[in-house]
Amino acid sequence: MAELLERQGNKVKFKVVVSAGEVTQAFDRIMNALVREVRVPGFRPGKAPKAMIEKRVGRDFVENEVAKHLIEQNYGNAVKELKLIPLTANVDPGKIAQGTDFEFTVDAENYPELTLPNWQAFSIEAVAPTVNEEDVQKALTELQQNRATYEQVDRTAEAEDLVNVEILEGEDAGKTYPVYLERAEAGVRNALLGQGVGAAVEVVVAGGEAEEDNEETTLKVKILDIKNKVVPELNAEFVSSFQLENVDSVEALTERVKADLEAQAIANGKQAKRDEFVKKLGEGSTVDIPEVMIERRKAAMEQDLETDLKKQGITLEAYRAYLGGENKLEEFEQEILTGAQLRVRNDLALEKLTESLNVELSPDEWSTALRNYAVSIRTSVPNLLKALGDEGTENFRLIATRDKALETALNQISAS
């Protein structure tokens, strides 16, 4: 039998009473297990008297094992009976004796209750960006720039050239580097412009953020060669290089680019609406978020950051040390905390929205979600499921279900 003793916000205290009969059964079960497991000199395994076994392991050990067993057996039923979802629990067992009731109390922090705002009245202002001819021409120009090649020339360096240089002094002497003048630092670009092959030039490289006082570095380099940027013309030959189905002319490529831009604009508009709705939903919800949920989300965010930093050869400790040296560590910690609070609040709001709309995924919707995700990361569904594992798959199902709830809510707003 479970009884709720106190409730203050998310903090609850409840008592569980286990009947004397169940206590007696638990004592018998634990003692029988100890008889099988504990070896007593002079007796065959499982044949030593219970009194001797109890004397050998100690009465306190037996009582603790019985109490632990009873708590494990009754805790789950108690929280179901009281309709609780404890995030943390501190169990205080009472005295236990064979033939009497056993009580234990639990101080717990319960999963929070959230109240949604009147989201049906939301006004969603985000719209898909428009695509104009300037956007199309810019995209076509980018395609041309991406297919540009470089040809060696016998002249001095100009604004869009590729200049290969060799470092002449210092620990990097002898190393060669390509310098794309159109996107090089000002100090490097200005020093190389107008110079010819074989020229020895001093270039000024600006220091990075981690360098004290943003100190500049002067390097002496030699120009090895100069290459001119050749941008292909927008013609039939250029179009054919893409080998796109049903695209065999400049006009057809232009239409394809325009269609792709419009599809991306629609996708961006759709995402902007989703982001605006979630922001308003979270901000308008009423909830007292348990500290443990925020701390867990902070830990997860820091773990993700640590993984990203490792890819760059940086440890999280080194990154924190750098931020401390720049007097930015406190700002960073606050950003992590604020981000964790926002994500937990939004997750709780979406969870409540999904529950209130009674949204579930059909088998076809679940298969489509898995297939789309697998395609997006260039793998197969079986490989995806194997990589996710049981817990990861369940988490992905939860995300997909919430996405459906979000779409359902937005469609209801649009229809009203």
VEXMAR-538819 format. One line per field, with one value per residue (C-alpha): residue in one letter; x, y, z. Coordinates in pm, 1 decimal. Example, Ala and Ser with C-alpha at 12.3 -4.5 7.8 and 13.67 -1.06 7.14 Angstrom:
# VEXMAR-538819
kolro	[a|s]
c1	[1230.0|1367.0]
c2	[-450.0|-106.0]
c3	[780.0|714.0]
# end
This chain:
# VEXMAR-538819
kolro	[m|a|e|l|l|e|r|q|g|n|k|v|k|f|k|v|v|v|s|a|g|e|v|t|q|a|f|d|r|i|m|n|a|l|v|r|e|v|r|v|p|g|f|r|p|g|k|a|p|k|a|m|i|e|k|r|v|g|r|d|f|v|e|n|e|v|a|k|h|l|i|e|q|n|y|g|n|a|v|k|e|l|k|l|i|p|l|t|a|n|v|d|p|g|k|i|a|q|g|t|d|f|e|f|t|v|d|a|e|n|y|p|e|l|t|l|p|n|w|q|a|f|s|i|e|a|v|a|p|t|v|n|e|e|d|v|q|k|a|l|t|e|l|q|q|n|r|a|t|y|e|q|v|d|r|t|a|e|a|e|d|l|v|n|v|e|i|l|e|g|e|d|a|g|k|t|y|p|v|y|l|e|r|a|e|a|g|v|r|n|a|l|l|g|q|g|v|g|a|a|v|e|v|v|v|a|g|g|e|a|e|e|d|n|e|e|t|t|l|k|v|k|i|l|d|i|k|n|k|v|v|p|e|l|n|a|e|f|v|s|s|f|q|l|e|n|v|d|s|v|e|a|l|t|e|r|v|k|a|d|l|e|a|q|a|i|a|n|g|k|q|a|k|r|d|e|f|v|k|k|l|g|e|g|s|t|v|d|i|p|e|v|m|i|e|r|r|k|a|a|m|e|q|d|l|e|t|d|l|k|k|q|g|i|t|l|e|a|y|r|a|y|l|g|g|e|n|k|l|e|e|f|e|q|e|i|l|t|g|a|q|l|r|v|r|n|d|l|a|l|e|k|l|t|e|s|l|n|v|e|l|s|p|d|e|w|s|t|a|l|r|n|y|a|v|s|i|r|t|s|v|p|n|l|l|k|a|l|g|d|e|g|t|e|n|f|r|l|i|a|t|r|d|k|a|l|e|t|a|l|n|q|i|s|a|s]
c1	[0.0|135.1|38.4|134.6|252.6|364.3|372.5|540.3|579.1|783.1|904.6|701.4|722.5|538.7|523.0|497.9|370.1|457.7|241.2|382.1|304.1|513.2|793.0|793.9|803.6|1096.1|1290.6|1234.7|1339.8|1659.5|1755.4|1697.7|1923.9|2193.9|2176.8|2251.6|2529.3|2715.3|2965.4|2997.9|3285.8|3161.3|2836.2|2756.1|2643.6|2280.3|2266.0|2384.8|2119.1|1967.6|2063.5|2427.3|2408.0|2256.0|2526.0|2794.3|2671.6|2520.6|2161.3|2211.0|2319.4|2007.4|1774.7|1942.0|1906.9|1538.5|1471.3|1649.5|1449.7|1117.3|1196.8|1285.1|965.0|730.0|879.1|763.7|408.6|396.4|486.5|233.5|-35.3|39.0|80.4|430.5|734.3|1030.0|1343.0|1542.8|1455.3|1600.8|1468.9|1461.6|1388.3|1228.7|1301.0|1236.0|1141.5|997.7|622.3|558.6|475.6|769.4|755.6|982.6|951.4|1070.7|1167.9|1160.5|1167.6|883.1|852.9|706.4|350.7|329.8|34.2|22.3|-79.0|-374.2|-161.4|-462.0|-471.5|-107.1|-36.8|258.2|429.9|718.3|689.7|897.3|1151.4|1080.7|1311.8|1384.1|1591.7|1885.8|1890.9|1886.2|2169.3|2373.6|2328.7|2433.2|2740.8|2830.7|2804.2|3047.1|3284.2|3276.1|3384.3|3667.1|4015.8|4361.7|4616.7|4978.5|5061.4|5376.7|5290.2|5262.0|4994.1|4640.3|4332.8|4182.6|4502.8|4629.5|4983.9|5201.1|5464.7|5755.6|5842.1|6205.5|6274.1|6185.7|6077.9|5848.1|6123.6|6089.9|5716.4|5492.9|5139.7|4874.1|4735.8|4400.3|4429.7|4056.2|4000.0|4342.9|4403.7|4460.4|4823.2|4902.9|4704.4|4845.7|5202.8|5166.3|4966.1|5184.4|5473.4|5619.0|5756.2|6080.3|6012.3|6094.1|5817.0|5744.5|5380.7|5203.5|4976.7|4727.0|4733.7|4439.4|4215.8|4429.7|4742.8|4819.4|4710.8|4623.3|4994.9|5085.8|5352.2|5580.4|5688.9|5933.9|5812.6|5916.5|5664.4|5697.5|5428.4|5118.3|4798.9|4508.4|4151.6|3950.6|3574.3|3379.8|3125.0|2756.6|2697.0|2585.5|2924.4|2906.6|2549.4|2645.0|2922.1|2655.6|2497.1|2151.1|1849.3|1628.8|1873.3|2039.8|2043.7|2121.8|1749.8|1680.6|1963.8|1827.6|1483.0|1631.3|1829.3|1518.9|1311.3|1578.2|1594.5|1216.0|1205.4|1474.6|1284.3|969.0|1167.4|1325.5|986.2|840.7|1127.9|1094.2|725.4|811.2|1079.3|844.3|567.1|798.7|942.3|595.8|479.1|773.4|759.5|384.4|392.1|376.4|615.4|853.6|1153.7|1342.3|1706.8|1812.0|1663.8|1858.2|2180.7|2136.4|2076.4|2379.7|2592.8|2464.1|2534.9|2886.7|2946.9|2839.7|3071.4|3356.5|3303.3|3312.0|3624.0|3804.4|3759.8|3966.3|4227.5|4111.0|4006.5|3714.8|3950.2|4181.4|3884.0|3761.9|4112.5|4124.7|3785.3|3903.7|4209.4|3983.1|3744.0|3467.0|3420.4|3134.0|2955.2|3003.8|2866.5|2561.4|2498.5|2511.8|2271.6|2028.6|2040.8|1973.8|1676.9|1531.9|1571.7|1419.1|1123.7|1061.3|1092.7|840.2|603.7|627.5|578.7|261.4|141.8|189.5|-2.3|-286.6|-329.1|-306.8|-59.8|90.7|291.3|134.4|357.6|393.0|487.5|748.0|897.2|909.3|1078.4|1345.5|1399.5|1431.5|1678.2|1883.0|1898.4|2002.6|2309.0|2376.8|2312.7|2050.7|1765.0|1909.6|2246.0|2072.7|1879.2|2196.0|2382.8|2098.8|2043.2|1720.9|1743.8|1846.0|1567.5|1309.5|1443.0|1418.3|1059.8|983.2|1131.8|940.0|614.6|668.1|740.6|404.2|234.3|403.2|280.4|-69.1|-78.3|50.2|-208.2|-484.0|-364.9|-347.2|-696.7|-852.4]
c2	[0.0|344.0|677.5|1026.2|1223.7|1556.7|1738.5|2073.3|2153.0|1870.7|1745.7|1459.1|1231.6|902.3|598.4|233.4|-33.3|-397.6|-657.4|-888.2|-1189.8|-1055.8|-972.9|-1333.3|-1466.6|-1234.3|-1358.6|-1718.4|-1638.6|-1458.0|-1728.2|-2004.5|-1819.7|-1777.7|-2148.3|-2230.9|-1973.7|-1963.4|-2240.2|-2371.0|-2606.2|-2953.4|-2924.6|-3008.0|-2708.4|-2623.7|-2845.0|-2609.9|-2505.6|-2159.1|-2052.1|-2129.6|-1943.8|-1641.3|-1645.4|-1667.1|-1369.0|-1165.6|-1072.6|-717.8|-848.7|-1065.4|-781.1|-541.8|-792.5|-848.9|-473.7|-416.1|-697.5|-561.5|-208.9|-333.4|-537.6|-263.8|68.2|37.3|-57.6|231.3|500.9|353.0|352.9|715.6|810.2|947.2|958.2|1017.0|1169.7|1120.6|922.8|898.6|586.9|570.1|210.8|161.2|-120.9|-467.2|-776.3|-1109.0|-1129.0|-751.3|-490.6|-314.2|54.3|269.7|635.5|802.7|1164.7|1220.7|1489.4|1413.2|1466.6|1815.7|1896.1|2147.6|2363.2|2458.6|2806.4|2857.1|2767.7|2750.1|3131.2|3173.1|3401.7|3259.1|3536.6|3348.0|3312.0|3148.9|3387.7|3490.4|3391.5|3662.8|3678.5|3825.1|3515.4|3288.0|3476.2|3471.5|3092.6|3046.9|3261.4|3048.5|2737.6|2893.6|2997.1|2646.6|2502.7|2754.8|2628.4|2787.9|2825.5|2929.8|3275.4|3477.3|3811.0|3978.8|3875.8|4013.6|4023.2|3677.3|3480.3|3172.3|3239.3|2952.5|3067.1|2914.9|3027.2|3135.4|3175.1|3031.5|2684.6|2652.2|2739.4|2533.8|2471.7|2577.9|2715.8|2817.3|3169.6|3254.6|3632.7|3703.3|3562.4|3609.3|3833.8|4198.6|4195.4|3892.8|4004.6|4356.2|4230.3|3983.8|4195.7|4325.5|4090.9|3844.2|3489.2|3468.5|3779.4|3760.5|3935.2|4009.3|3939.3|4036.4|3769.2|3879.2|3684.8|3465.7|3526.0|3300.6|3509.1|3773.6|4121.9|3983.0|4011.2|4015.9|3794.0|3890.9|3613.3|3627.8|3426.0|3360.5|3346.7|3012.2|3055.9|3256.8|3106.9|3290.2|3201.4|3084.2|3089.8|2879.2|3056.8|2990.9|2796.0|2456.1|2296.7|2419.4|2286.3|1942.5|1909.1|1861.9|1563.1|1648.2|1466.1|1686.4|1977.8|2037.0|2414.3|2731.1|2801.5|2454.9|2490.9|2830.3|2680.5|2392.2|2633.8|2847.5|2541.5|2425.3|2770.6|2784.2|2436.8|2541.3|2862.6|2663.2|2431.0|2729.8|2892.9|2573.8|2541.9|2906.9|2849.8|2543.5|2735.3|3026.8|2796.4|2601.8|2926.1|3062.7|2727.5|2702.2|3065.8|3047.9|2721.7|2712.7|2466.8|2435.6|2257.1|2030.8|2121.5|1764.5|1784.8|2102.8|1953.8|1641.7|1849.7|2067.9|1755.4|1626.5|1960.3|1971.8|1614.2|1709.9|2010.3|1792.3|1554.0|1842.6|1989.4|1653.2|1650.7|1971.8|1827.3|2039.0|1915.6|2066.9|2150.5|2342.5|2525.2|2626.0|2740.8|2955.4|3110.1|3179.9|3359.9|3571.1|3642.9|3466.5|3153.9|3298.5|3406.2|3057.9|2888.4|3116.0|3037.2|2664.0|2703.9|2920.8|2679.4|2381.1|2554.5|2650.1|2302.1|2126.4|2367.1|2325.7|1946.6|1935.5|2159.1|1942.2|1630.9|1778.7|1891.2|1539.4|1395.6|1647.9|1582.5|1205.5|1176.1|841.0|724.8|476.6|190.9|364.0|695.9|523.4|345.1|673.3|854.7|583.6|576.6|956.4|968.9|684.2|859.5|1188.1|1023.1|797.7|460.8|185.0|143.5|-180.0|-11.8|289.8|75.5|-110.2|217.0|364.8|61.3|6.2|327.7|542.0|398.9|474.1|828.9|875.6|745.7|1002.7|1281.9|1168.6|1154.7|1505.5|1626.6|1488.8|1662.8|1988.0|1954.8|1870.6|2182.4|2409.5|2270.2|2341.5|2700.8|2746.4|2605.8|2832.0]
c3	[0.0|-97.4|54.1|-62.6|240.6|93.3|-241.0|-293.6|-660.8|-811.1|-473.0|-326.5|-24.1|-3.4|221.4|124.6|367.0|295.3|469.2|736.9|518.9|232.3|475.2|605.0|249.0|171.1|476.0|364.1|6.7|110.9|362.5|108.0|-136.7|128.5|216.0|-148.4|-182.7|152.2|217.8|576.5|661.5|745.2|549.3|191.0|-24.5|59.9|367.7|645.5|901.9|847.5|1198.0|1124.8|791.3|964.4|1230.8|963.1|751.8|1035.9|1119.1|990.9|650.6|625.3|725.1|480.6|198.0|282.0|300.6|-32.7|-192.0|-63.0|-177.7|-525.9|-540.1|-419.8|-535.3|-897.2|-802.2|-554.7|-807.7|-1052.5|-783.7|-695.8|-1064.6|-1011.7|-1241.6|-1007.4|-1159.9|-840.2|-528.3|-178.3|-1.1|379.7|497.9|836.8|1082.7|952.0|1149.9|1053.3|1108.6|1113.4|848.8|683.3|590.3|379.9|281.1|-36.7|-97.4|-471.8|-739.4|-973.3|-1348.2|-1395.9|-1493.2|-1777.3|-1881.3|-2247.3|-2364.4|-2598.7|-2898.0|-3132.0|-3111.6|-3213.0|-3507.4|-3700.8|-3895.8|-4058.1|-4436.5|-4705.9|-4862.2|-5220.4|-5503.5|-5761.6|-6078.5|-5887.3|-5664.8|-5969.4|-6140.1|-5820.3|-5795.4|-6157.7|-6096.3|-5793.8|-6011.1|-6256.0|-5976.6|-5829.9|-6167.2|-6210.8|-6299.1|-6267.8|-6547.9|-6504.5|-6643.7|-6700.0|-6540.4|-6203.1|-5954.4|-5993.6|-5769.4|-5843.6|-5895.9|-5716.5|-5596.7|-5469.5|-5222.3|-5028.7|-4676.6|-4664.2|-4291.3|-3951.9|-3845.5|-4149.9|-4400.4|-4717.6|-4680.3|-4967.9|-4954.0|-5208.1|-5159.3|-5320.7|-5339.9|-5364.8|-5014.9|-4854.7|-4553.8|-4643.2|-4527.4|-4742.3|-5046.9|-5056.9|-5027.3|-5318.4|-5562.7|-5844.4|-5762.4|-6011.2|-5999.8|-5802.1|-5596.8|-5224.5|-5033.5|-4669.4|-4579.8|-4260.3|-4107.2|-3842.1|-3514.4|-3409.5|-3109.6|-2891.3|-2947.3|-2689.8|-2802.2|-3147.6|-3238.3|-3608.0|-3765.1|-4054.4|-4289.8|-4578.9|-4875.5|-5233.6|-5517.5|-5698.7|-5963.6|-6049.0|-6185.7|-6342.6|-6245.5|-6546.4|-6495.5|-6751.0|-6966.9|-6912.5|-7232.9|-7358.4|-7283.4|-6924.1|-6887.4|-7021.9|-6760.6|-6490.9|-6670.7|-6535.9|-6675.4|-6898.1|-6862.3|-7199.8|-7237.8|-7045.4|-7021.3|-6879.3|-6624.3|-6524.9|-6467.0|-6266.5|-6048.1|-5995.6|-5902.8|-5656.2|-5496.0|-5464.6|-5306.8|-5059.2|-4985.4|-4909.9|-4681.0|-4505.5|-4461.3|-4320.9|-4072.0|-3974.1|-3894.0|-3687.0|-3496.9|-3429.3|-3307.6|-3074.6|-2937.0|-2860.2|-2724.1|-2484.8|-2374.5|-2313.4|-2115.2|-1738.4|-1575.9|-1282.6|-1434.0|-1189.9|-1153.6|-1227.3|-1579.2|-1652.9|-1518.3|-1731.5|-2043.2|-1965.8|-1933.5|-2269.7|-2439.6|-2297.4|-2412.0|-2766.0|-2754.4|-2630.9|-2923.3|-3173.3|-3014.8|-3027.0|-3404.3|-3406.1|-3172.2|-2876.3|-2532.0|-2343.8|-2056.6|-2291.4|-2441.6|-2095.4|-2005.2|-2319.0|-2238.5|-1886.4|-2020.2|-2241.7|-1950.1|-2143.3|-1930.1|-1724.2|-2042.3|-2188.8|-1874.5|-1882.2|-2249.2|-2175.1|-1881.8|-2077.8|-2371.6|-2145.4|-1981.4|-2318.9|-2467.8|-2167.3|-2163.2|-2536.2|-2513.0|-2228.8|-2423.9|-2736.3|-2525.5|-2375.1|-2719.2|-2856.9|-2562.6|-2588.6|-2961.3|-2905.1|-3193.1|-3288.7|-3589.1|-3827.2|-3948.7|-4287.2|-4124.4|-3908.0|-4210.0|-4403.7|-4114.7|-4089.7|-4464.4|-4491.9|-4203.9|-4350.2|-4688.9|-4523.6|-4366.1|-4665.5|-4509.5|-4517.0|-4270.8|-4123.1|-4069.7|-3918.0|-3670.1|-3577.7|-3517.9|-3311.7|-3091.2|-2897.3|-2693.5|-2988.4|-3204.1|-2935.7|-2903.5|-3278.7|-3274.3|-3004.6|-3217.1|-3525.5|-3326.2|-3191.8|-3545.7|-3653.1|-3358.8|-3456.6|-3815.3|-3691.5|-3473.6|-3750.8|-3992.5|-3740.2|-3703.4|-4081.9|-4125.8|-3862.7]
# end
